[in-house]
């Protein structure tokens, strides 16, 4: 397991040798915590040792957020960025004349956050930036604005033309990847097919190698209780998952499964595997967030919110925070930037290992 500090130290050495990648950060829904955690993340000097970061957003929003005495460099081109610790570079989109209300789902914020993401993708596809990091958006808000997407992953797939992609969640040494994500549970079961499971196993192997794991050990979770118990509780393991695992082994991948879902995650957390292929959204999200999120009942706030969301299989690098807009605490100064700093570090690692 690599700590945040050791990861930063290693990336600092790599960036010094290969050059600091340019990282575009779309700042998320301006009615949520995205803008404030983006600013807080760039107040960590180690971030500038590993990359050249800048924010994508609106000047009006950051004037309202407040920069705590930090300099702001609003620009309209990447070429005009300073990339200097102490100055926060902002690609000003000029979409909002004034900051929208905090803590409220609204179409104005949805439209702005969608355009921030789209701009990040355009810059990455044009190779003006080496990686993109995304702040939290509201799926409801972007749909209110008329953009029919269920999340960042689907937006990136549409505007990059990617066909075979998958969502990876990572919290320190704990990593999961998903066969399906933002669909109903009923549909998710129908999507467990040999070809898709095999493709996600392959993407899992690629993801681990990009993250510096030379020989990835891959676990595959079952779909049904007890991984089907030889057909007693479902046949998807027999008809779809086992054939996919066998095909992956024939390709030389180190893969094990299907493993009962109630035992695979303790094994993953114990270091027996490097990543687990999960069959649907909550199967992977729940154990990852159980490890990375910690609620403080005494102070009634999140003590820790860590972990990142990576979309693999894209022609560009995309990493996101692994939490939502947190409307309930927006503007209160208590939101943690830890996940954003981690997302930047992972984006740098992926960019350096392309």
C-alpha positions in Angstrom: 0.0 0.0 0.0 1.3 3.4 -1.0 0.5 6.4 1.3 -0.4 9.8 -0.1 2.9 11.2 0.9 5.0 8.4 -0.7 2.9 8.6 -3.9 3.5 12.3 -4.1 7.2 11.8 -3.5 7.4 9.2 -6.3 5.4 11.4 -8.7 7.7 14.4 -7.9 10.7 12.4 -9.1 8.9 11.2 -12.2 7.7 14.6 -13.1 11.1 16.1 -12.6 12.5 13.5 -15.0 9.7 13.5 -17.6 8.3 17.0 -17.3 5.2 18.1 -15.3 2.0 17.3 -17.2 -0.6 20.0 -17.7 -3.8 19.1 -15.8 -7.2 20.7 -16.5 -9.6 20.7 -13.6 -13.3 21.2 -14.4 -14.6 22.6 -11.2 -18.0 20.9 -11.1 -21.4 22.2 -10.1 -21.0 25.9 -9.0 -23.8 25.4 -6.5 -21.9 22.6 -4.7 -18.5 22.2 -3.2 -16.6 21.8 -6.4 -15.2 25.3 -6.7 -14.1 25.5 -3.1 -12.3 22.1 -3.0 -10.6 23.0 -6.3 -9.2 26.1 -4.8 -8.2 24.3 -1.7 -6.4 21.6 -3.7 -4.3 24.1 -5.4 -3.1 25.5 -2.1 -1.0 22.4 -1.6 2.5 23.1 -2.9 3.2 19.5 -3.7 0.5 19.6 -6.4 2.7 22.1 -8.3 5.7 19.8 -7.9 4.0 17.1 -9.9 2.0 19.0 -12.5 0.9 22.3 -14.1 -2.7 22.6 -12.9 -5.4 25.0 -13.8 -9.1 25.4 -13.2 -12.0 25.6 -15.7 -14.9 27.6 -14.4 -16.4 31.1 -14.1 -14.7 34.2 -12.6 -18.0 35.2 -10.9 -18.1 31.9 -9.0 -14.6 32.2 -7.7 -15.1 35.8 -6.7 -17.9 34.6 -4.5 -16.0 31.6 -3.2 -13.1 33.7 -2.0 -9.5 32.8 -2.5 -8.2 33.5 1.0 -5.6 35.9 -0.1 -4.4 33.9 -3.1 -3.8 35.4 -6.5 -6.1 34.5 -9.3 -5.1 34.6 -13.0 -8.2 34.5 -15.2 -7.3 33.6 -18.8 -9.1 32.4 -21.9 -6.2 30.3 -23.2 -4.0 27.6 -21.8 -1.0 29.4 -23.3 -1.6 32.3 -20.9 -1.4 30.2 -17.7 1.4 30.9 -15.2 1.5 27.5 -13.5 3.1 29.0 -10.4 2.4 28.0 -6.8 0.6 31.0 -5.1 -1.3 31.9 -8.2 -4.4 30.0 -9.2 -4.9 29.8 -13.0 -8.5 29.9 -14.2 -9.7 29.3 -17.7 -12.7 31.7 -17.5 -15.6 30.3 -19.4 -17.7 33.5 -19.0 -21.0 31.6 -18.7 -22.2 33.1 -15.5 -22.5 36.8 -14.8 -23.1 36.1 -11.1 -22.7 33.1 -8.8 -25.7 30.8 -8.7 -27.3 30.0 -5.3 -25.4 27.5 -3.2 -27.0 24.2 -2.2 -29.7 24.2 -4.8 -30.2 22.0 -7.8 -30.7 24.4 -10.8 -30.4 24.5 -14.5 -27.9 27.4 -14.6 -25.4 25.4 -12.6 -26.1 22.3 -14.6 -25.4 24.1 -17.8 -22.2 25.6 -16.5 -20.9 22.4 -15.1 -21.6 20.5 -18.3 -19.8 23.1 -20.4 -16.8 23.0 -18.0 -16.5 19.2 -18.6 -17.0 19.5 -22.3 -14.2 22.1 -22.5 -11.8 19.9 -20.5 -12.5 17.1 -23.0 -11.9 19.4 -26.0 -8.6 20.5 -24.6 -7.5 16.9 -24.0 -8.5 15.8 -27.4 -6.6 18.7 -28.9 -3.6 17.7 -26.8 -3.4 21.1 -25.2 -3.5 19.3 -21.8 -2.1 16.0 -20.7 -4.9 15.0 -18.3 -8.2 16.1 -17.0 -9.7 16.0 -13.4 -13.4 16.5 -12.8 -15.1 18.1 -9.8 -18.5 16.8 -8.7 -21.6 17.5 -10.9 -25.3 17.0 -10.3 -26.8 14.6 -12.7 -30.2 16.1 -12.0 -28.9 19.6 -12.7 -27.3 18.8 -16.1 -30.5 17.0 -17.1 -32.5 20.1 -16.1 -30.2 22.0 -18.5 -31.2 19.6 -21.3 -28.1 17.4 -21.4 -29.3 13.7 -21.2 -26.4 12.1 -19.5 -26.2 10.0 -16.4 -22.7 11.1 -15.3 -19.2 12.1 -16.3 -18.4 8.6 -17.7 -21.1 8.8 -20.3 -20.2 12.5 -21.2 -16.6 11.5 -21.8 -17.6 8.5 -23.8 -19.8 10.6 -26.1 -17.3 13.4 -26.8 -14.2 11.1 -27.1 -16.0 8.5 -29.2 -14.9 5.7 -26.8 -16.8 2.4 -27.1 -15.0 0.1 -24.6 -14.6 1.9 -21.3 -15.1 1.2 -17.6 -15.2 3.0 -14.3 -12.4 2.3 -11.8 -12.6 3.4 -8.1 -9.4 3.5 -6.2 -8.7 4.1 -2.5 -5.0 3.6 -1.7 -4.4 -0.1 -2.5 -8.2 -1.0 -2.9 -9.4 -0.9 -6.5 -12.6 -1.9 -8.2 -13.8 -1.8 -11.8 -17.4 -2.1 -13.0 -19.1 -4.1 -15.7 -22.0 -1.7 -15.6 -22.6 1.6 -13.7 -25.5 4.0 -14.0 -28.3 1.7 -15.0 -31.1 0.0 -13.0 -30.2 -3.1 -11.1 -32.5 -5.1 -13.3 -30.7 -4.0 -16.4 -27.3 -4.4 -14.8 -28.0 -8.1 -14.4 -28.9 -8.4 -18.1 -25.6 -6.7 -19.0 -23.5 -9.4 -17.4 -22.3 -11.0 -20.7 -19.1 -12.9 -21.5 -17.8 -10.3 -24.0 -18.4 -7.4 -21.6 -16.9 -9.2 -18.6 -13.8 -10.2 -20.6 -13.4 -6.6 -21.9 -13.5 -5.2 -18.4 -11.0 -7.8 -17.2 -8.7 -6.6 -20.0 -9.3 -2.9 -19.0 -8.6 -3.8 -15.4 -5.2 -5.3 -16.3 -4.4 -2.1 -18.4 -5.5 0.2 -15.5 -3.2 -1.5 -13.0 -0.2 -1.4 -15.4 -0.8 2.3 -15.9 -0.8 2.7 -12.2 2.6 1.1 -11.9 1.6 -2.5 -11.1 3.8 -4.7 -13.3 1.9 -8.0 -12.9 -1.7 -7.3 -11.9 -3.7 -9.9 -9.9 -7.3 -9.6 -10.9 -10.3 -10.9 -8.9 -13.7 -11.3 -10.6 -16.8 -11.0 -8.3 -19.8 -13.2 -8.8 -23.2 -11.6 -9.6 -25.3 -13.8 -7.4 -25.1 -14.8 -3.7 -22.3 -17.4 -3.2 -21.4 -16.8 -6.9 -24.4 -18.8 -7.9 -23.6 -21.9 -5.8 -23.2 -24.0 -8.9 -26.4 -22.8 -10.4 -28.6 -23.0 -7.3 -29.0 -19.2 -7.0 -28.5 -18.1 -10.6 -26.7 -19.2 -13.8 -24.9 -16.1 -14.9 -21.7 -17.3 -13.4 -21.8 -20.6 -15.4 -23.0 -19.1 -18.7 -21.2 -15.8 -18.8 -18.6 -15.1 -16.1 -16.7 -18.4 -16.0 -16.2 -18.4 -19.8 -14.9 -14.8 -19.6 -12.4 -15.7 -16.9 -11.3 -18.7 -18.9 -10.8 -16.5 -22.0 -8.8 -14.0 -20.0 -6.5 -16.7 -18.6 -5.9 -17.9 -22.2 -4.6 -14.4 -23.0 -2.1 -14.7 -20.1 -3.9 -12.6 -17.6 -3.7 -13.5 -13.9 -7.3 -13.6 -13.0 -9.3 -15.5 -10.4 -13.1 -16.0 -10.1 -16.0 -15.8 -10.0 -15.5 -15.3 -6.2 -18.6 -14.8 -3.9 -19.2 -11.1 -3.5 -19.3 -11.3 0.3 -15.8 -12.7 0.5 -13.9 -11.1 -2.4 -13.6 -7.7 -0.9 -11.8 -8.7 2.4 -9.4 -10.6 0.2 -8.9 -7.5 -2.0 -8.4 -5.3 1.0 -5.9 -7.8 2.5 -3.7 -7.6 -0.6 -4.5 -10.9 -2.3 -5.6 -9.0 -5.4 -4.7 -5.7 -7.0 -8.2 -5.0 -8.5 -11.7 -6.6 -8.5 -14.0 -6.7 -11.4 -17.5 -5.9 -10.1 -20.7 -6.7 -11.9 -22.7 -3.5 -11.1 -22.4 0.0 -9.6 -23.2 -0.6 -5.9 -21.2 -3.9 -5.7 -18.0 -1.8 -6.2 -19.0 1.5 -4.8 -20.2 0.4 -1.3 -17.0 -1.4 -0.1 -14.8 1.4 -1.6 -16.7 4.2 0.1 -16.9 2.2 3.4 -13.1 2.3 3.4 -12.6 5.9 2.2 -15.5 7.8 3.8 -15.7 8.4 7.6 -18.5 10.2 9.3 -17.9 12.0 12.6 -21.1 11.7 14.6 -19.9 14.1 17.3 -19.3 17.0 14.8 -21.9 15.8 12.4 -19.7 16.0 9.4 -17.5 13.9 7.2 -14.1 13.4 8.8 -12.6 11.9 5.7 -13.8 11.7 2.1 -11.1 10.0 0.0 -10.8 7.9 -3.1 -11.0 8.6 -6.8 -13.0 7.7 -9.8 -11.1 6.9 -13.0 -12.6 6.2 -16.5 -10.4 3.7 -18.3 -10.6 2.9 -22.0 -10.7 6.6 -23.1 -8.2 8.2 -25.5 -7.7 10.9 -22.8 -6.9 10.8 -19.0 -9.9 11.4 -16.8 -9.9 11.2 -13.0 -12.6 12.5 -10.6 -13.3 12.9 -7.0 -15.3 10.0 -5.6 -18.0 12.1 -3.9 -20.9 14.3 -4.9 -21.8 18.0 -4.9 -22.5 18.0 -1.1 -25.0 20.8 -1.4 -25.7 20.6 2.3 -22.2 21.9 3.2 -21.5 24.1 0.2 -20.0 27.4 1.2 -19.6 26.5 4.8 -15.8 26.0 4.6 -15.8 22.5 5.9 -15.5 20.5 2.6 -12.4 18.4 2.4 -10.2 18.7 -0.7 -8.4 15.3 0.0 -10.2 13.5 -2.8 -9.4 16.3 -5.2 -5.7 16.2 -4.4 -5.7 12.4 -4.8 -7.5 12.7 -8.1 -4.8 15.1 -9.4 -2.1 12.7 -8.3 -3.7 9.8 -10.0 -4.2 11.8 -13.2 -0.5 12.7 -13.2 0.4 9.1 -12.7 -1.7 8.0 -15.6 -0.4 10.8 -17.8 3.2 10.0 -17.0 2.7 6.3 -17.7 0.8 6.6 -21.0 
